[in-house]
Amino acid sequence: MLYRYTAKYAPDATGNAASLAAYPDAGSVSAYARDAMAWAVGNGLIKGLPHDKTDYLEPGGSTTRAQVATILMRYKQATA
C-alpha cells in the first residue's frame, strides 16, 4: 500500500529499489509484490527478521502491530 501511495503522490520517491537476493526466501515473494518489496527494502522500511544469523523476509508470514508501527515510522522518516 505504501509503495502505491508513494507512486501516486510522490513518484520521484519510488526509486532506491534493492536486490532481494540477500534474503534466502526472496523467491517466495509473489511476482506482483516484488517491486514493492524491493522498494521497501531499498528504503529501509523492511529489514527482515533474523533467524540463525540470517535475515528473512517471510513474505507469507504474519505481521504484528509493532512491526507495522515500525514500518510506518520508517516510512515517515524516509519521506519527511
PyMOL Python script that loads the backbone (N, CA, C, O; Angstrom):
from pymol import cmd

cmd.read_pdbstr("""\
ATOM      1  N   MET A   1       0.813  -1.183   0.000  1.00  0.00           N
ATOM      2  CA  MET A   1       0.000   0.000   0.000  1.00  0.00           C
ATOM      3  C   MET A   1       0.864   1.258   0.000  1.00  0.00           C
ATOM      4  O   MET A   1       0.573   2.217  -0.715  1.00  0.00           O
ATOM      5  N   LEU A   2       1.915   1.250   0.795  1.00  0.00           N
ATOM      6  CA  LEU A   2       2.785   2.427   0.854  1.00  0.00           C
ATOM      7  C   LEU A   2       3.477   2.669  -0.479  1.00  0.00           C
ATOM      8  O   LEU A   2       3.661   3.815  -0.888  1.00  0.00           O
ATOM      9  N   TYR A   3       3.857   1.608  -1.150  1.00  0.00           N
ATOM     10  CA  TYR A   3       4.513   1.739  -2.452  1.00  0.00           C
ATOM     11  C   TYR A   3       3.568   2.396  -3.457  1.00  0.00           C
ATOM     12  O   TYR A   3       3.960   3.318  -4.172  1.00  0.00           O
ATOM     13  N   ARG A   4       2.339   1.927  -3.511  1.00  0.00           N
ATOM     14  CA  ARG A   4       1.374   2.500  -4.459  1.00  0.00           C
ATOM     15  C   ARG A   4       1.010   3.932  -4.088  1.00  0.00           C
ATOM     16  O   ARG A   4       0.858   4.780  -4.967  1.00  0.00           O
ATOM     17  N   TYR A   5       0.871   4.206  -2.806  1.00  0.00           N
ATOM     18  CA  TYR A   5       0.599   5.576  -2.354  1.00  0.00           C
ATOM     19  C   TYR A   5       1.738   6.496  -2.776  1.00  0.00           C
ATOM     20  O   TYR A   5       1.506   7.588  -3.294  1.00  0.00           O
ATOM     21  N   THR A   6       2.961   6.050  -2.551  1.00  0.00           N
ATOM     22  CA  THR A   6       4.128   6.849  -2.910  1.00  0.00           C
ATOM     23  C   THR A   6       4.213   7.031  -4.420  1.00  0.00           C
ATOM     24  O   THR A   6       4.535   8.119  -4.897  1.00  0.00           O
ATOM     25  N   ALA A   7       3.929   5.983  -5.166  1.00  0.00           N
ATOM     26  CA  ALA A   7       3.972   6.076  -6.628  1.00  0.00           C
ATOM     27  C   ALA A   7       2.971   7.099  -7.149  1.00  0.00           C
ATOM     28  O   ALA A   7       3.223   7.770  -8.150  1.00  0.00           O
ATOM     29  N   LYS A   8       1.838   7.216  -6.469  1.00  0.00           N
ATOM     30  CA  LYS A   8       0.810   8.158  -6.921  1.00  0.00           C
ATOM     31  C   LYS A   8       1.111   9.593  -6.498  1.00  0.00           C
ATOM     32  O   LYS A   8       0.968  10.518  -7.298  1.00  0.00           O
ATOM     33  N   TYR A   9       1.528   9.784  -5.245  1.00  0.00           N
ATOM     34  CA  TYR A   9       1.662  11.136  -4.710  1.00  0.00           C
ATOM     35  C   TYR A   9       3.090  11.665  -4.664  1.00  0.00           C
ATOM     36  O   TYR A   9       3.292  12.871  -4.524  1.00  0.00           O
ATOM     37  N   ALA A  10       4.064  10.802  -4.779  1.00  0.00           N
ATOM     38  CA  ALA A  10       5.475  11.231  -4.784  1.00  0.00           C
ATOM     39  C   ALA A  10       6.269  10.296  -5.684  1.00  0.00           C
ATOM     40  O   ALA A  10       7.155   9.588  -5.207  1.00  0.00           O
ATOM     41  N   PRO A  11       5.967  10.283  -6.979  1.00  0.00           N
ATOM     42  CA  PRO A  11       6.595   9.305  -7.879  1.00  0.00           C
ATOM     43  C   PRO A  11       8.116   9.350  -7.899  1.00  0.00           C
ATOM     44  O   PRO A  11       8.754   8.345  -8.212  1.00  0.00           O
ATOM     45  N   ASP A  12       8.705  10.485  -7.576  1.00  0.00           N
ATOM     46  CA  ASP A  12      10.169  10.564  -7.531  1.00  0.00           C
ATOM     47  C   ASP A  12      10.744   9.737  -6.386  1.00  0.00           C
ATOM     48  O   ASP A  12      11.924   9.387  -6.408  1.00  0.00           O
ATOM     49  N   ALA A  13       9.927   9.424  -5.395  1.00  0.00           N
ATOM     50  CA  ALA A  13      10.394   8.686  -4.219  1.00  0.00           C
ATOM     51  C   ALA A  13      10.287   7.176  -4.381  1.00  0.00           C
ATOM     52  O   ALA A  13      10.542   6.443  -3.426  1.00  0.00           O
ATOM     53  N   THR A  14       9.922   6.695  -5.552  1.00  0.00           N
ATOM     54  CA  THR A  14       9.787   5.247  -5.730  1.00  0.00           C
ATOM     55  C   THR A  14      11.070   4.596  -6.220  1.00  0.00           C
ATOM     56  O   THR A  14      11.069   3.418  -6.575  1.00  0.00           O
ATOM     57  N   GLY A  15      12.158   5.344  -6.244  1.00  0.00           N
ATOM     58  CA  GLY A  15      13.451   4.770  -6.606  1.00  0.00           C
ATOM     59  C   GLY A  15      14.045   4.007  -5.433  1.00  0.00           C
ATOM     60  O   GLY A  15      13.321   3.615  -4.518  1.00  0.00           O
ATOM     61  N   ASN A  16      15.312   3.798  -5.451  1.00  0.00           N
ATOM     62  CA  ASN A  16      16.039   3.126  -4.369  1.00  0.00           C
ATOM     63  C   ASN A  16      15.621   1.682  -4.153  1.00  0.00           C
ATOM     64  O   ASN A  16      15.689   1.195  -3.024  1.00  0.00           O
ATOM     65  N   ALA A  17      15.197   0.994  -5.177  1.00  0.00           N
ATOM     66  CA  ALA A  17      14.867  -0.418  -5.020  1.00  0.00           C
ATOM     67  C   ALA A  17      16.149  -1.199  -4.770  1.00  0.00           C
ATOM     68  O   ALA A  17      17.202  -0.889  -5.327  1.00  0.00           O
ATOM     69  N   ALA A  18      16.043  -2.201  -3.935  1.00  0.00           N
ATOM     70  CA  ALA A  18      17.206  -3.026  -3.592  1.00  0.00           C
ATOM     71  C   ALA A  18      17.012  -4.432  -4.145  1.00  0.00           C
ATOM     72  O   ALA A  18      15.891  -4.867  -4.406  1.00  0.00           O
ATOM     73  N   SER A  19      18.103  -5.115  -4.313  1.00  0.00           N
ATOM     74  CA  SER A  19      18.035  -6.516  -4.698  1.00  0.00           C
ATOM     75  C   SER A  19      17.580  -7.326  -3.490  1.00  0.00           C
ATOM     76  O   SER A  19      18.013  -7.068  -2.367  1.00  0.00           O
ATOM     77  N   LEU A  20      16.730  -8.279  -3.715  1.00  0.00           N
ATOM     78  CA  LEU A  20      16.257  -9.145  -2.636  1.00  0.00           C
ATOM     79  C   LEU A  20      17.095 -10.411  -2.526  1.00  0.00           C
ATOM     80  O   LEU A  20      16.802 -11.283  -1.708  1.00  0.00           O
ATOM     81  N   ALA A  21      18.128 -10.513  -3.343  1.00  0.00           N
ATOM     82  CA  ALA A  21      18.941 -11.731  -3.409  1.00  0.00           C
ATOM     83  C   ALA A  21      19.609 -12.086  -2.088  1.00  0.00           C
ATOM     84  O   ALA A  21      19.945 -13.250  -1.868  1.00  0.00           O
ATOM     85  N   ALA A  22      19.810 -11.120  -1.209  1.00  0.00           N
ATOM     86  CA  ALA A  22      20.466 -11.393   0.070  1.00  0.00           C
ATOM     87  C   ALA A  22      19.571 -12.184   1.025  1.00  0.00           C
ATOM     88  O   ALA A  22      20.047 -12.723   2.024  1.00  0.00           O
ATOM     89  N   TYR A  23      18.291 -12.250   0.720  1.00  0.00           N
ATOM     90  CA  TYR A  23      17.346 -12.947   1.586  1.00  0.00           C
ATOM     91  C   TYR A  23      17.074 -14.339   1.025  1.00  0.00           C
ATOM     92  O   TYR A  23      16.655 -14.463  -0.126  1.00  0.00           O
ATOM     93  N   PRO A  24      17.305 -15.391   1.816  1.00  0.00           N
ATOM     94  CA  PRO A  24      17.125 -16.758   1.318  1.00  0.00           C
ATOM     95  C   PRO A  24      15.712 -17.066   0.825  1.00  0.00           C
ATOM     96  O   PRO A  24      15.527 -17.940  -0.022  1.00  0.00           O
ATOM     97  N   ASP A  25      14.720 -16.356   1.349  1.00  0.00           N
ATOM     98  CA  ASP A  25      13.341 -16.631   0.964  1.00  0.00           C
ATOM     99  C   ASP A  25      12.801 -15.634  -0.069  1.00  0.00           C
ATOM    100  O   ASP A  25      11.588 -15.529  -0.253  1.00  0.00           O
ATOM    101  N   ALA A  26      13.685 -14.915  -0.731  1.00  0.00           N
ATOM    102  CA  ALA A  26      13.264 -13.914  -1.723  1.00  0.00           C
ATOM    103  C   ALA A  26      12.434 -14.536  -2.839  1.00  0.00           C
ATOM    104  O   ALA A  26      11.548 -13.882  -3.389  1.00  0.00           O
ATOM    105  N   GLY A  27      12.707 -15.773  -3.173  1.00  0.00           N
ATOM    106  CA  GLY A  27      11.947 -16.449  -4.219  1.00  0.00           C
ATOM    107  C   GLY A  27      10.494 -16.686  -3.851  1.00  0.00           C
ATOM    108  O   GLY A  27       9.674 -16.987  -4.718  1.00  0.00           O
ATOM    109  N   SER A  28      10.170 -16.553  -2.575  1.00  0.00           N
ATOM    110  CA  SER A  28       8.795 -16.739  -2.112  1.00  0.00           C
ATOM    111  C   SER A  28       7.953 -15.474  -2.245  1.00  0.00           C
ATOM    112  O   SER A  28       6.741 -15.513  -2.031  1.00  0.00           O
ATOM    113  N   VAL A  29       8.579 -14.361  -2.592  1.00  0.00           N
ATOM    114  CA  VAL A  29       7.832 -13.113  -2.781  1.00  0.00           C
ATOM    115  C   VAL A  29       7.043 -13.242  -4.081  1.00  0.00           C
ATOM    116  O   VAL A  29       7.616 -13.526  -5.133  1.00  0.00           O
ATOM    117  N   SER A  30       5.747 -13.037  -4.009  1.00  0.00           N
ATOM    118  CA  SER A  30       4.896 -13.136  -5.198  1.00  0.00           C
ATOM    119  C   SER A  30       5.323 -12.128  -6.249  1.00  0.00           C
ATOM    120  O   SER A  30       5.808 -11.043  -5.927  1.00  0.00           O
ATOM    121  N   ALA A  31       5.138 -12.496  -7.501  1.00  0.00           N
ATOM    122  CA  ALA A  31       5.556 -11.643  -8.617  1.00  0.00           C
ATOM    123  C   ALA A  31       4.943 -10.252  -8.525  1.00  0.00           C
ATOM    124  O   ALA A  31       5.613  -9.260  -8.813  1.00  0.00           O
ATOM    125  N   TYR A  32       3.664 -10.168  -8.124  1.00  0.00           N
ATOM    126  CA  TYR A  32       3.004  -8.863  -8.062  1.00  0.00           C
ATOM    127  C   TYR A  32       3.594  -7.963  -6.978  1.00  0.00           C
ATOM    128  O   TYR A  32       3.438  -6.743  -7.039  1.00  0.00           O
ATOM    129  N   ALA A  33       4.269  -8.548  -5.986  1.00  0.00           N
ATOM    130  CA  ALA A  33       4.784  -7.782  -4.853  1.00  0.00           C
ATOM    131  C   ALA A  33       6.283  -7.506  -4.924  1.00  0.00           C
ATOM    132  O   ALA A  33       6.814  -6.795  -4.071  1.00  0.00           O
ATOM    133  N   ARG A  34       6.969  -8.047  -5.911  1.00  0.00           N
ATOM    134  CA  ARG A  34       8.437  -7.927  -5.958  1.00  0.00           C
ATOM    135  C   ARG A  34       8.922  -6.488  -6.021  1.00  0.00           C
ATOM    136  O   ARG A  34       9.832  -6.116  -5.280  1.00  0.00           O
ATOM    137  N   ASP A  35       8.337  -5.671  -6.887  1.00  0.00           N
ATOM    138  CA  ASP A  35       8.780  -4.276  -6.989  1.00  0.00           C
ATOM    139  C   ASP A  35       8.561  -3.529  -5.679  1.00  0.00           C
ATOM    140  O   ASP A  35       9.435  -2.794  -5.221  1.00  0.00           O
ATOM    141  N   ALA A  36       7.390  -3.722  -5.079  1.00  0.00           N
ATOM    142  CA  ALA A  36       7.082  -3.044  -3.820  1.00  0.00           C
ATOM    143  C   ALA A  36       8.001  -3.520  -2.697  1.00  0.00           C
ATOM    144  O   ALA A  36       8.455  -2.714  -1.885  1.00  0.00           O
ATOM    145  N   MET A  37       8.274  -4.815  -2.647  1.00  0.00           N
ATOM    146  CA  MET A  37       9.156  -5.349  -1.609  1.00  0.00           C
ATOM    147  C   MET A  37      10.576  -4.832  -1.802  1.00  0.00           C
ATOM    148  O   MET A  37      11.232  -4.453  -0.832  1.00  0.00           O
ATOM    149  N   ALA A  38      11.055  -4.813  -3.038  1.00  0.00           N
ATOM    150  CA  ALA A  38      12.401  -4.295  -3.316  1.00  0.00           C
ATOM    151  C   ALA A  38      12.492  -2.819  -2.943  1.00  0.00           C
ATOM    152  O   ALA A  38      13.519  -2.371  -2.434  1.00  0.00           O
ATOM    153  N   TRP A  39      11.429  -2.065  -3.192  1.00  0.00           N
ATOM    154  CA  TRP A  39      11.381  -0.653  -2.817  1.00  0.00           C
ATOM    155  C   TRP A  39      11.409  -0.504  -1.296  1.00  0.00           C
ATOM    156  O   TRP A  39      12.147   0.327  -0.766  1.00  0.00           O
ATOM    157  N   ALA A  40      10.607  -1.309  -0.595  1.00  0.00           N
ATOM    158  CA  ALA A  40      10.550  -1.226   0.866  1.00  0.00           C
ATOM    159  C   ALA A  40      11.895  -1.590   1.494  1.00  0.00           C
ATOM    160  O   ALA A  40      12.315  -0.957   2.463  1.00  0.00           O
ATOM    161  N   VAL A  41      12.563  -2.591   0.960  1.00  0.00           N
ATOM    162  CA  VAL A  41      13.890  -2.971   1.463  1.00  0.00           C
ATOM    163  C   VAL A  41      14.908  -1.883   1.123  1.00  0.00           C
ATOM    164  O   VAL A  41      15.725  -1.510   1.966  1.00  0.00           O
ATOM    165  N   GLY A  42      14.861  -1.380  -0.097  1.00  0.00           N
ATOM    166  CA  GLY A  42      15.808  -0.359  -0.536  1.00  0.00           C
ATOM    167  C   GLY A  42      15.707   0.938   0.233  1.00  0.00           C
ATOM    168  O   GLY A  42      16.689   1.668   0.366  1.00  0.00           O
ATOM    169  N   ASN A  43      14.512   1.231   0.744  1.00  0.00           N
ATOM    170  CA  ASN A  43      14.298   2.456   1.508  1.00  0.00           C
ATOM    171  C   ASN A  43      14.352   2.226   3.014  1.00  0.00           C
ATOM    172  O   ASN A  43      14.054   3.127   3.798  1.00  0.00           O
ATOM    173  N   GLY A  44      14.734   1.014   3.411  1.00  0.00           N
ATOM    174  CA  GLY A  44      14.907   0.720   4.832  1.00  0.00           C
ATOM    175  C   GLY A  44      13.625   0.524   5.607  1.00  0.00           C
ATOM    176  O   GLY A  44      13.655   0.501   6.838  1.00  0.00           O
ATOM    177  N   LEU A  45      12.499   0.383   4.927  1.00  0.00           N
ATOM    178  CA  LEU A  45      11.236   0.172   5.634  1.00  0.00           C
ATOM    179  C   LEU A  45      11.155  -1.240   6.183  1.00  0.00           C
ATOM    180  O   LEU A  45      10.623  -1.466   7.271  1.00  0.00           O
ATOM    181  N   ILE A  46      11.683  -2.185   5.428  1.00  0.00           N
ATOM    182  CA  ILE A  46      11.696  -3.590   5.832  1.00  0.00           C
ATOM    183  C   ILE A  46      13.143  -4.052   5.846  1.00  0.00           C
ATOM    184  O   ILE A  46      13.875  -3.883   4.871  1.00  0.00           O
ATOM    185  N   LYS A  47      13.540  -4.632   6.960  1.00  0.00           N
ATOM    186  CA  LYS A  47      14.927  -5.074   7.100  1.00  0.00           C
ATOM    187  C   LYS A  47      15.043  -6.581   7.279  1.00  0.00           C
ATOM    188  O   LYS A  47      16.151  -7.115   7.335  1.00  0.00           O
ATOM    189  N   GLY A  48      13.928  -7.261   7.367  1.00  0.00           N
ATOM    190  CA  GLY A  48      13.948  -8.704   7.529  1.00  0.00           C
ATOM    191  C   GLY A  48      13.948  -9.124   8.988  1.00  0.00           C
ATOM    192  O   GLY A  48      14.201  -8.321   9.886  1.00  0.00           O
ATOM    193  N   LEU A  49      13.662 -10.386   9.198  1.00  0.00           N
ATOM    194  CA  LEU A  49      13.627 -10.961  10.541  1.00  0.00           C
ATOM    195  C   LEU A  49      14.778 -11.938  10.700  1.00  0.00           C
ATOM    196  O   LEU A  49      14.971 -12.809   9.852  1.00  0.00           O
ATOM    197  N   PRO A  50      15.545 -11.805  11.776  1.00  0.00           N
ATOM    198  CA  PRO A  50      16.706 -12.681  11.958  1.00  0.00           C
ATOM    199  C   PRO A  50      16.315 -14.086  12.427  1.00  0.00           C
ATOM    200  O   PRO A  50      15.524 -14.257  13.354  1.00  0.00           O
ATOM    201  N   HIS A  51      16.888 -15.068  11.764  1.00  0.00           N
ATOM    202  CA  HIS A  51      16.762 -16.472  12.158  1.00  0.00           C
ATOM    203  C   HIS A  51      18.112 -17.127  11.908  1.00  0.00           C
ATOM    204  O   HIS A  51      18.589 -17.151  10.773  1.00  0.00           O
ATOM    205  N   ASP A  52      18.724 -17.650  12.942  1.00  0.00           N
ATOM    206  CA  ASP A  52      20.022 -18.324  12.813  1.00  0.00           C
ATOM    207  C   ASP A  52      21.051 -17.463  12.081  1.00  0.00           C
ATOM    208  O   ASP A  52      21.718 -17.932  11.159  1.00  0.00           O
ATOM    209  N   LYS A  53      21.174 -16.211  12.493  1.00  0.00           N
ATOM    210  CA  LYS A  53      22.168 -15.266  11.962  1.00  0.00           C
ATOM    211  C   LYS A  53      21.931 -14.882  10.503  1.00  0.00           C
ATOM    212  O   LYS A  53      22.825 -14.343   9.851  1.00  0.00           O
ATOM    213  N   THR A  54      20.739 -15.153   9.990  1.00  0.00           N
ATOM    214  CA  THR A  54      20.381 -14.785   8.626  1.00  0.00           C
ATOM    215  C   THR A  54      19.042 -14.057   8.666  1.00  0.00           C
ATOM    216  O   THR A  54      18.136 -14.455   9.398  1.00  0.00           O
ATOM    217  N   ASP A  55      18.920 -12.992   7.878  1.00  0.00           N
ATOM    218  CA  ASP A  55      17.657 -12.259   7.819  1.00  0.00           C
ATOM    219  C   ASP A  55      16.747 -12.852   6.749  1.00  0.00           C
ATOM    220  O   ASP A  55      17.198 -13.219   5.664  1.00  0.00           O
ATOM    221  N   TYR A  56      15.461 -12.940   7.072  1.00  0.00           N
ATOM    222  CA  TYR A  56      14.448 -13.465   6.168  1.00  0.00           C
ATOM    223  C   TYR A  56      13.340 -12.436   5.992  1.00  0.00           C
ATOM    224  O   TYR A  56      13.032 -11.680   6.914  1.00  0.00           O
ATOM    225  N   LEU A  57      12.749 -12.411   4.813  1.00  0.00           N
ATOM    226  CA  LEU A  57      11.631 -11.512   4.549  1.00  0.00           C
ATOM    227  C   LEU A  57      10.315 -12.080   5.080  1.00  0.00           C
ATOM    228  O   LEU A  57       9.443 -11.323   5.505  1.00  0.00           O
ATOM    229  N   GLU A  58      10.171 -13.370   5.058  1.00  0.00           N
ATOM    230  CA  GLU A  58       8.951 -14.067   5.467  1.00  0.00           C
ATOM    231  C   GLU A  58       7.715 -13.485   4.784  1.00  0.00           C
ATOM    232  O   GLU A  58       6.795 -13.022   5.459  1.00  0.00           O
ATOM    233  N   PRO A  59       7.687 -13.505   3.452  1.00  0.00           N
ATOM    234  CA  PRO A  59       6.579 -12.876   2.736  1.00  0.00           C
ATOM    235  C   PRO A  59       5.209 -13.506   2.988  1.00  0.00           C
ATOM    236  O   PRO A  59       4.190 -12.844   2.792  1.00  0.00           O
ATOM    237  N   GLY A  60       5.163 -14.740   3.410  1.00  0.00           N
ATOM    238  CA  GLY A  60       3.883 -15.380   3.695  1.00  0.00           C
ATOM    239  C   GLY A  60       3.526 -15.362   5.165  1.00  0.00           C
ATOM    240  O   GLY A  60       2.511 -15.928   5.569  1.00  0.00           O
ATOM    241  N   GLY A  61       4.357 -14.714   5.969  1.00  0.00           N
ATOM    242  CA  GLY A  61       4.147 -14.694   7.410  1.00  0.00           C
ATOM    243  C   GLY A  61       3.164 -13.629   7.859  1.00  0.00           C
ATOM    244  O   GLY A  61       2.672 -12.829   7.064  1.00  0.00           O
ATOM    245  N   SER A  62       2.895 -13.641   9.138  1.00  0.00           N
ATOM    246  CA  SER A  62       2.023 -12.634   9.744  1.00  0.00           C
ATOM    247  C   SER A  62       2.855 -11.452  10.213  1.00  0.00           C
ATOM    248  O   SER A  62       4.049 -11.587  10.481  1.00  0.00           O
ATOM    249  N   THR A  63       2.218 -10.301  10.311  1.00  0.00           N
ATOM    250  CA  THR A  63       2.893  -9.093  10.766  1.00  0.00           C
ATOM    251  C   THR A  63       2.223  -8.621  12.046  1.00  0.00           C
ATOM    252  O   THR A  63       0.996  -8.548  12.120  1.00  0.00           O
ATOM    253  N   THR A  64       3.022  -8.302  13.049  1.00  0.00           N
ATOM    254  CA  THR A  64       2.473  -7.821  14.313  1.00  0.00           C
ATOM    255  C   THR A  64       2.182  -6.323  14.229  1.00  0.00           C
ATOM    256  O   THR A  64       2.646  -5.636  13.319  1.00  0.00           O
ATOM    257  N   ARG A  65       1.414  -5.837  15.186  1.00  0.00           N
ATOM    258  CA  ARG A  65       1.147  -4.398  15.265  1.00  0.00           C
ATOM    259  C   ARG A  65       2.433  -3.610  15.426  1.00  0.00           C
ATOM    260  O   ARG A  65       2.598  -2.546  14.828  1.00  0.00           O
ATOM    261  N   ALA A  66       3.339  -4.131  16.230  1.00  0.00           N
ATOM    262  CA  ALA A  66       4.618  -3.449  16.463  1.00  0.00           C
ATOM    263  C   ALA A  66       5.431  -3.356  15.171  1.00  0.00           C
ATOM    264  O   ALA A  66       6.069  -2.336  14.911  1.00  0.00           O
ATOM    265  N   GLN A  67       5.410  -4.408  14.370  1.00  0.00           N
ATOM    266  CA  GLN A  67       6.141  -4.385  13.100  1.00  0.00           C
ATOM    267  C   GLN A  67       5.536  -3.367  12.136  1.00  0.00           C
ATOM    268  O   GLN A  67       6.266  -2.653  11.449  1.00  0.00           O
ATOM    269  N   VAL A  68       4.212  -3.298  12.083  1.00  0.00           N
ATOM    270  CA  VAL A  68       3.553  -2.308  11.227  1.00  0.00           C
ATOM    271  C   VAL A  68       3.882  -0.900  11.705  1.00  0.00           C
ATOM    272  O   VAL A  68       4.156  -0.017  10.892  1.00  0.00           O
ATOM    273  N   ALA A  69       3.858  -0.684  13.011  1.00  0.00           N
ATOM    274  CA  ALA A  69       4.198   0.633  13.558  1.00  0.00           C
ATOM    275  C   ALA A  69       5.623   1.016  13.184  1.00  0.00           C
ATOM    276  O   ALA A  69       5.889   2.170  12.849  1.00  0.00           O
ATOM    277  N   THR A  70       6.534   0.060  13.240  1.00  0.00           N
ATOM    278  CA  THR A  70       7.929   0.321  12.867  1.00  0.00           C
ATOM    279  C   THR A  70       8.034   0.691  11.395  1.00  0.00           C
ATOM    280  O   THR A  70       8.738   1.637  11.042  1.00  0.00           O
ATOM    281  N   ILE A  71       7.346  -0.040  10.539  1.00  0.00           N
ATOM    282  CA  ILE A  71       7.368   0.255   9.105  1.00  0.00           C
ATOM    283  C   ILE A  71       6.810   1.651   8.843  1.00  0.00           C
ATOM    284  O   ILE A  71       7.375   2.406   8.053  1.00  0.00           O
ATOM    285  N   LEU A  72       5.708   1.996   9.499  1.00  0.00           N
ATOM    286  CA  LEU A  72       5.114   3.323   9.306  1.00  0.00           C
ATOM    287  C   LEU A  72       6.032   4.435   9.794  1.00  0.00           C
ATOM    288  O   LEU A  72       6.129   5.482   9.153  1.00  0.00           O
ATOM    289  N   MET A  73       6.700   4.225  10.909  1.00  0.00           N
ATOM    290  CA  MET A  73       7.643   5.237  11.412  1.00  0.00           C
ATOM    291  C   MET A  73       8.824   5.387  10.459  1.00  0.00           C
ATOM    292  O   MET A  73       9.269   6.503  10.191  1.00  0.00           O
ATOM    293  N   ARG A  74       9.326   4.281   9.955  1.00  0.00           N
ATOM    294  CA  ARG A  74      10.434   4.352   8.993  1.00  0.00           C
ATOM    295  C   ARG A  74       9.989   5.059   7.716  1.00  0.00           C
ATOM    296  O   ARG A  74      10.756   5.822   7.129  1.00  0.00           O
ATOM    297  N   TYR A  75       8.754   4.807   7.284  1.00  0.00           N
ATOM    298  CA  TYR A  75       8.226   5.477   6.095  1.00  0.00           C
ATOM    299  C   TYR A  75       8.142   6.982   6.331  1.00  0.00           C
ATOM    300  O   TYR A  75       8.533   7.779   5.479  1.00  0.00           O
ATOM    301  N   LYS A  76       7.634   7.351   7.482  1.00  0.00           N
ATOM    302  CA  LYS A  76       7.511   8.777   7.814  1.00  0.00           C
ATOM    303  C   LYS A  76       8.880   9.450   7.818  1.00  0.00           C
ATOM    304  O   LYS A  76       9.042  10.549   7.288  1.00  0.00           O
ATOM    305  N   GLN A  77       9.856   8.789   8.414  1.00  0.00           N
ATOM    306  CA  GLN A  77      11.212   9.353   8.464  1.00  0.00           C
ATOM    307  C   GLN A  77      11.835   9.418   7.072  1.00  0.00           C
ATOM    308  O   GLN A  77      12.555  10.366   6.759  1.00  0.00           O
ATOM    309  N   ALA A  78      11.566   8.431   6.245  1.00  0.00           N
ATOM    310  CA  ALA A  78      12.158   8.394   4.902  1.00  0.00           C
ATOM    311  C   ALA A  78      11.551   9.436   3.974  1.00  0.00           C
ATOM    312  O   ALA A  78      12.197   9.877   3.024  1.00  0.00           O
ATOM    313  N   THR A  79      10.315   9.829   4.244  1.00  0.00           N
ATOM    314  CA  THR A  79       9.636  10.770   3.356  1.00  0.00           C
ATOM    315  C   THR A  79       9.517  12.165   3.946  1.00  0.00           C
ATOM    316  O   THR A  79       8.897  13.043   3.346  1.00  0.00           O
ATOM    317  N   ALA A  80      10.098  12.373   5.099  1.00  0.00           N
ATOM    318  CA  ALA A  80       9.996  13.700   5.747  1.00  0.00           C
ATOM    319  C   ALA A  80      10.832  14.729   5.030  1.00  0.00           C
ATOM    320  O   ALA A  80      10.863  15.891   5.437  1.00  0.00           O
TER     321      ALA A  80
END
""", "prot")
cmd.dss("prot")
cmd.show_as("cartoon", "prot")
cmd.util.cbc("prot")
cmd.orient("prot")
